Amino acid sequence: MKITDPPRSAERRKDDVLSRLERETDIWVATADDAGLPCLVPLWFVWHTEAVWLSTRITSPTGRNLRDGGRARLALGDTLDVVLLDGEVAVFAPADVPEAAAGALRAKTGWDPRGDSPSYAFFRIRPYAVQAWHGEHELRGRHLMRDGAWVV
């Protein structure tokens, strides 16, 4: 898309976001600790039941930040095709994660953290805000979700 192209409609942007959430395997996960020290890592994920599900070690900086902070910012794409999701985090021990969510992650990535190490936890991130844009000409109208509800 070029800056001279007309901006996408809100409906098209939402469709594009949902398509990418289904299609892509990696998502950037941004968290911060209690002192505000940021952490940014790419993790495998799956979009399942209107939430991002991912897994990492609960002892890693990201795992601790997700558990203790209760929120995260997620990002797809590059600077020419941005998707940002802000979400609330719920933590699940391997024995407590819903089978459908663990199965969806396994089906998408080929990996089941439950068989890897007991230090892995599952994290469900329910978005409360979603933004999407292709360049400056799409900054207007970039907010697709607010307060957990799609605005389109």
Backbone as CSV, one residue per row, in Angstrom:
resi,resn,N_x,N_y,N_z,CA_x,CA_y,CA_z,C_x,C_y,C_z
1,MET,0.843,-1.173,0.000,0.000,0.000,0.000,0.888,1.235,0.000
2,LYS,0.489,2.216,-0.768,1.229,3.469,-0.854,0.433,4.572,-0.167
3,ILE,1.144,5.609,0.251,0.497,6.722,0.936,-0.512,7.428,0.026
4,THR,-0.371,7.237,-1.283,-1.313,7.843,-2.220,-2.563,6.988,-2.408
5,ASP,-2.546,5.753,-1.919,-3.731,4.899,-1.986,-4.760,5.392,-0.982
6,PRO,-6.039,5.207,-1.269,-7.047,5.622,-0.291,-6.954,4.743,0.962
7,PRO,-7.231,5.309,2.138,-7.211,4.508,3.369,-8.253,3.394,3.301
8,ARG,-7.948,2.298,3.940,-8.908,1.197,4.032,-10.084,1.616,4.914
9,SER,-11.226,1.037,4.681,-12.377,1.261,5.556,-12.129,0.569,6.889
10,ALA,-12.857,0.965,7.905,-12.735,0.321,9.218,-13.064,-1.164,9.125
11,GLU,-14.064,-1.506,8.347,-14.456,-2.914,8.195,-13.331,-3.715,7.543
12,ARG,-12.700,-3.146,6.531,-11.591,-3.827,5.860,-10.418,-4.011,6.812
13,ARG,-10.133,-2.966,7.606,-9.036,-3.071,8.577,-9.313,-4.184,9.580
14,LYS,-10.543,-4.251,10.088,-10.884,-5.311,11.044,-10.713,-6.680,10.389
15,ASP,-11.211,-6.842,9.174,-11.051,-8.122,8.465,-9.573,-8.461,8.292
16,ASP,-8.758,-7.458,7.938,-7.324,-7.681,7.772,-6.670,-8.099,9.087
17,VAL,-7.055,-7.453,10.183,-6.501,-7.807,11.501,-6.861,-9.245,11.853
18,LEU,-8.130,-9.604,11.708,-8.554,-10.967,12.061,-7.877,-12.004,11.171
19,SER,-7.693,-11.683,9.904,-6.998,-12.597,8.999,-5.551,-12.800,9.441
20,ARG,-4.889,-11.726,9.811,-3.496,-11.840,10.251,-3.393,-12.622,11.554
21,LEU,-4.330,-12.420,12.452,-4.307,-13.170,13.711,-4.465,-14.666,13.466
22,GLU,-5.217,-15.031,12.457,-5.369,-16.441,12.096,-4.128,-16.970,11.385
23,ARG,-3.534,-16.167,10.544,-2.469,-16.601,9.632,-1.075,-16.578,10.240
24,GLU,-0.749,-15.530,10.963,0.620,-15.366,11.448,0.904,-16.266,12.642
25,THR,2.175,-16.578,12.821,2.597,-17.492,13.885,3.259,-16.767,15.042
26,ASP,3.958,-15.666,14.746,4.696,-14.933,15.776,4.026,-13.597,16.061
27,ILE,4.103,-13.191,17.323,3.580,-11.896,17.730,4.585,-11.275,18.690
28,TRP,4.770,-9.952,18.591,5.637,-9.243,19.522,4.880,-9.029,20.819
29,VAL,5.511,-9.351,21.937,4.897,-9.218,23.256,5.713,-8.211,24.055
30,ALA,5.078,-7.086,24.395,5.732,-6.039,25.177,5.135,-6.016,26.578
31,THR,6.025,-6.080,27.579,5.619,-6.042,28.983,6.596,-5.139,29.729
32,ALA,6.297,-4.915,30.983,7.216,-4.159,31.844,7.130,-4.735,33.246
33,ASP,8.243,-4.633,33.978,8.234,-5.100,35.364,7.752,-3.976,36.284
34,ASP,7.740,-4.254,37.588,7.239,-3.277,38.565,8.017,-1.971,38.542
35,ALA,9.290,-2.017,38.170,10.114,-0.806,38.111,9.985,-0.100,36.761
36,GLY,9.204,-0.669,35.860,9.016,-0.061,34.555,10.013,-0.500,33.503
37,LEU,10.885,-1.467,33.820,11.861,-1.954,32.853,11.122,-2.724,31.754
38,PRO,11.219,-2.269,30.501,10.472,-2.928,29.432,11.136,-4.215,28.973
39,CYS,10.304,-5.076,28.407,10.764,-6.328,27.816,9.945,-6.536,26.537
40,LEU,10.616,-6.864,25.439,9.953,-7.074,24.159,10.509,-8.345,23.539
41,VAL,9.629,-9.321,23.294,10.055,-10.591,22.705,9.005,-11.075,21.704
42,PRO,9.448,-11.807,20.678,8.488,-12.461,19.789,8.169,-13.859,20.335
43,LEU,6.895,-14.208,20.322,6.467,-15.528,20.781,5.458,-16.102,19.793
44,TRP,5.434,-17.438,19.723,4.384,-18.108,18.967,3.065,-17.843,19.663
45,PHE,1.996,-17.800,18.878,0.683,-17.541,19.451,-0.393,-18.187,18.600
46,VAL,-1.593,-18.213,19.156,-2.772,-18.603,18.416,-3.910,-17.668,18.826
47,TRP,-4.739,-17.308,17.864,-5.956,-16.536,18.113,-7.066,-17.554,18.307
48,HIS,-7.619,-17.614,19.513,-8.609,-18.636,19.872,-9.607,-18.011,20.835
49,THR,-10.870,-18.168,20.544,-11.967,-17.637,21.372,-11.784,-16.150,21.686
50,GLU,-11.522,-15.375,20.618,-11.412,-13.915,20.725,-10.291,-13.460,21.657
51,ALA,-9.236,-14.259,21.737,-8.089,-13.919,22.583,-6.818,-14.478,21.959
52,VAL,-5.706,-13.865,22.314,-4.390,-14.382,21.953,-3.962,-15.329,23.068
53,TRP,-3.559,-16.523,22.676,-3.018,-17.507,23.616,-1.562,-17.725,23.258
54,LEU,-0.709,-17.726,24.273,0.707,-17.991,24.056,1.262,-18.670,25.294
55,SER,2.498,-19.114,25.186,3.129,-19.797,26.306,4.592,-19.397,26.382
56,THR,5.058,-19.236,27.597,6.471,-19.009,27.870,6.734,-19.457,29.301
57,ARG,7.981,-19.526,29.655,8.323,-19.932,31.020,7.867,-18.854,32.000
58,ILE,7.235,-19.278,33.052,6.765,-18.345,34.075,7.943,-17.670,34.770
59,THR,9.128,-18.273,34.676,10.324,-17.725,35.315,11.072,-16.734,34.425
60,SER,10.668,-16.607,33.172,11.329,-15.653,32.274,10.839,-14.239,32.606
61,PRO,11.578,-13.212,32.196,11.088,-11.849,32.430,9.695,-11.621,31.845
62,THR,9.451,-12.107,30.641,8.131,-11.933,30.040,7.065,-12.667,30.838
63,GLY,7.336,-13.906,31.229,6.371,-14.666,32.023,6.044,-13.984,33.344
64,ARG,7.077,-13.512,34.028,6.844,-12.799,35.299,6.057,-11.514,35.075
65,ASN,6.420,-10.772,34.039,5.723,-9.513,33.765,4.260,-9.738,33.398
66,LEU,3.995,-10.760,32.587,2.613,-11.069,32.246,1.819,-11.458,33.492
67,ARG,2.420,-12.298,34.319,1.749,-12.746,35.546,1.529,-11.589,36.508
68,ASP,2.572,-10.811,36.758,2.500,-9.784,37.800,1.817,-8.501,37.329
69,GLY,1.996,-8.158,36.067,1.437,-6.902,35.564,0.002,-7.011,35.095
70,GLY,-0.364,-8.198,34.619,-1.738,-8.422,34.207,-2.154,-7.779,32.894
71,ARG,-1.200,-7.203,32.170,-1.528,-6.611,30.876,-0.300,-6.649,29.978
72,ALA,-0.570,-6.500,28.673,0.513,-6.543,27.692,0.090,-5.770,26.461
73,ARG,1.071,-5.349,25.705,0.843,-4.800,24.369,1.434,-5.796,23.387
74,LEU,0.649,-6.146,22.397,1.056,-7.099,21.380,1.120,-6.371,20.043
75,ALA,2.019,-6.813,19.171,2.149,-6.170,17.866,2.403,-7.200,16.779
76,LEU,1.782,-6.959,15.639,2.022,-7.723,14.427,2.611,-6.781,13.390
77,GLY,3.368,-7.344,12.499,3.784,-6.584,11.347,4.986,-5.697,11.553
78,ASP,5.162,-4.874,10.532,6.275,-3.935,10.541,5.705,-2.525,10.500
79,THR,6.542,-1.569,10.272,6.097,-0.182,10.323,5.215,0.215,9.151
80,LEU,5.118,-0.619,8.138,4.236,-0.327,7.007,2.872,-0.985,7.133
81,ASP,2.718,-1.878,8.093,1.455,-2.605,8.273,1.322,-2.943,9.750
82,VAL,0.915,-1.975,10.528,0.945,-2.086,11.986,-0.384,-2.600,12.533
83,VAL,-0.297,-3.529,13.472,-1.430,-3.951,14.292,-0.953,-3.945,15.733
84,LEU,-1.629,-3.178,16.587,-1.335,-3.131,18.017,-2.566,-3.602,18.783
85,LEU,-2.323,-4.495,19.749,-3.395,-4.957,20.623,-2.962,-4.721,22.066
86,ASP,-3.793,-4.080,22.855,-3.571,-3.942,24.287,-4.548,-4.871,24.975
87,GLY,-4.040,-5.678,25.931,-4.921,-6.673,26.509,-4.674,-6.979,27.967
88,GLU,-5.700,-7.580,28.551,-5.673,-8.084,29.926,-5.206,-9.532,29.893
89,VAL,-4.368,-9.898,30.862,-3.736,-11.211,30.887,-4.358,-12.100,31.963
90,ALA,-4.610,-13.336,31.599,-4.960,-14.391,32.559,-3.900,-15.482,32.417
91,VAL,-3.475,-16.052,33.536,-2.400,-17.041,33.565,-2.992,-18.416,33.875
92,PHE,-2.507,-19.433,33.159,-2.964,-20.798,33.358,-1.762,-21.716,33.525
93,ALA,-1.779,-22.516,34.572,-0.785,-23.571,34.721,-1.047,-24.623,33.643
94,PRO,-0.034,-25.392,33.271,-0.241,-26.397,32.224,-1.423,-27.335,32.502
95,ALA,-1.634,-27.691,33.749,-2.732,-28.600,34.087,-4.095,-27.912,34.020
96,ASP,-4.111,-26.571,34.026,-5.374,-25.830,34.087,-5.776,-25.163,32.775
97,VAL,-4.886,-25.155,31.795,-5.219,-24.504,30.534,-6.349,-25.272,29.854
98,PRO,-7.330,-24.579,29.292,-8.379,-25.291,28.556,-7.777,-26.121,27.416
99,GLU,-8.222,-27.350,27.308,-7.688,-28.254,26.285,-7.829,-27.662,24.890
100,ALA,-8.934,-26.977,24.624,-9.146,-26.403,23.290,-8.084,-25.348,22.969
101,ALA,-7.692,-24.547,23.951,-6.668,-23.511,23.723,-5.303,-24.148,23.507
102,ALA,-4.938,-25.108,24.356,-3.649,-25.794,24.189,-3.616,-26.536,22.858
103,GLY,-4.734,-27.160,22.501,-4.808,-27.864,21.223,-4.704,-26.935,20.036
104,ALA,-5.286,-25.751,20.137,-5.202,-24.779,19.049,-3.763,-24.302,18.862
105,LEU,-3.046,-24.062,19.962,-1.643,-23.663,19.868,-0.803,-24.787,19.257
106,ARG,-1.052,-26.004,19.697,-0.320,-27.162,19.163,-0.609,-27.344,17.672
107,ALA,-1.877,-27.191,17.269,-2.239,-27.368,15.861,-1.582,-26.308,14.982
108,LYS,-1.459,-25.094,15.493,-0.889,-24.010,14.690,0.627,-24.077,14.628
109,THR,1.276,-24.413,15.758,2.740,-24.322,15.824,3.449,-25.673,15.829
110,GLY,2.721,-26.739,16.149,3.351,-28.052,16.293,3.991,-28.255,17.655
111,TRP,3.785,-27.323,18.571,4.438,-27.370,19.881,3.390,-27.398,20.988
112,ASP,3.579,-28.292,21.940,2.734,-28.358,23.129,3.614,-28.124,24.350
113,PRO,3.566,-26.925,24.932,4.421,-26.613,26.074,4.210,-27.539,27.265
114,ARG,3.039,-28.165,27.348,2.758,-29.050,28.488,3.706,-30.238,28.522
115,GLY,4.237,-30.637,27.375,5.177,-31.748,27.327,6.629,-31.309,27.339
116,ASP,6.863,-30.020,27.428,8.214,-29.482,27.342,8.858,-29.346,28.715
117,SER,8.262,-28.560,29.587,8.843,-28.303,30.906,7.747,-27.804,31.833
118,PRO,7.784,-28.190,33.090,6.760,-27.701,34.021,6.855,-26.200,34.293
119,SER,7.941,-25.555,33.871,8.068,-24.116,34.111,7.272,-23.275,33.100
120,TYR,6.700,-23.918,32.068,5.898,-23.174,31.104,4.504,-22.922,31.655
121,ALA,3.994,-21.739,31.367,2.618,-21.384,31.683,1.957,-20.925,30.392
122,PHE,0.649,-20.914,30.387,-0.129,-20.404,29.273,-0.698,-19.058,29.669
123,PHE,-0.787,-18.176,28.696,-1.293,-16.834,28.940,-2.380,-16.527,27.920
124,ARG,-3.531,-16.109,28.426,-4.619,-15.656,27.554,-4.644,-14.134,27.634
125,ILE,-4.544,-13.482,26.499,-4.567,-12.027,26.452,-5.800,-11.615,25.671
126,ARG,-6.772,-11.084,26.400,-8.009,-10.598,25.782,-7.825,-9.126,25.453
127,PRO,-7.920,-8.784,24.180,-7.713,-7.382,23.827,-8.838,-6.489,24.334
128,TYR,-8.451,-5.310,24.802,-9.426,-4.270,25.120,-9.255,-3.078,24.185
129,ALA,-8.168,-3.060,23.412,-7.953,-2.023,22.405,-7.183,-2.617,21.236
130,VAL,-7.593,-2.262,20.028,-6.912,-2.707,18.806,-6.791,-1.504,17.880
131,GLN,-5.583,-1.343,17.324,-5.319,-0.306,16.333,-4.666,-0.962,15.116
132,ALA,-4.963,-0.419,13.937,-4.337,-0.924,12.707,-4.205,0.212,11.708
133,TRP,-3.029,0.282,11.065,-2.833,1.295,10.037,-1.693,0.918,9.104
134,HIS,-1.794,1.435,7.883,-0.749,1.357,6.846,-0.262,2.778,6.622
135,GLY,0.725,3.216,7.314,1.293,4.538,7.075,0.465,5.681,7.626
136,GLU,1.009,6.871,7.494,0.423,8.082,8.082,-0.993,8.355,7.595
137,HIS,-1.263,8.062,6.327,-2.584,8.368,5.778,-3.693,7.513,6.384
138,GLU,-3.332,6.486,7.151,-4.343,5.666,7.822,-4.377,5.879,9.337
139,LEU,-3.675,6.866,9.827,-3.725,7.104,11.278,-5.132,7.463,11.729
140,ARG,-5.819,8.283,10.973,-7.224,8.562,11.294,-8.017,7.271,11.101
141,GLY,-8.809,6.907,12.073,-9.613,5.689,11.985,-8.892,4.425,12.389
142,ARG,-7.717,4.553,13.010,-6.928,3.362,13.347,-7.484,2.590,14.542
143,HIS,-8.304,3.213,15.375,-8.847,2.540,16.565,-10.039,1.667,16.167
144,LEU,-9.840,0.357,16.221,-10.878,-0.592,15.808,-11.602,-1.206,16.991
145,MET,-10.963,-1.204,18.158,-11.573,-1.738,19.368,-11.249,-0.788,20.501
146,ARG,-12.256,-0.528,21.321,-12.079,0.262,22.545,-12.867,-0.412,23.655
147,ASP,-12.292,-0.418,24.830,-12.956,-1.001,26.012,-13.458,-2.415,25.751
148,GLY,-12.713,-3.183,24.952,-13.037,-4.578,24.705,-14.124,-4.824,23.681
149,ALA,-14.613,-3.776,23.025,-15.662,-3.940,22.018,-15.189,-3.384,20.678
150,TRP,-15.432,-4.160,19.624,-15.124,-3.672,18.288,-15.985,-2.449,18.018
151,VAL,-15.391,-1.397,17.465,-16.145,-0.190,17.144,-16.557,-0.184,15.679
152,VAL,-16.272,-1.261,14.989,-16.669,-1.412,13.580,-17.534,-2.647,13.436
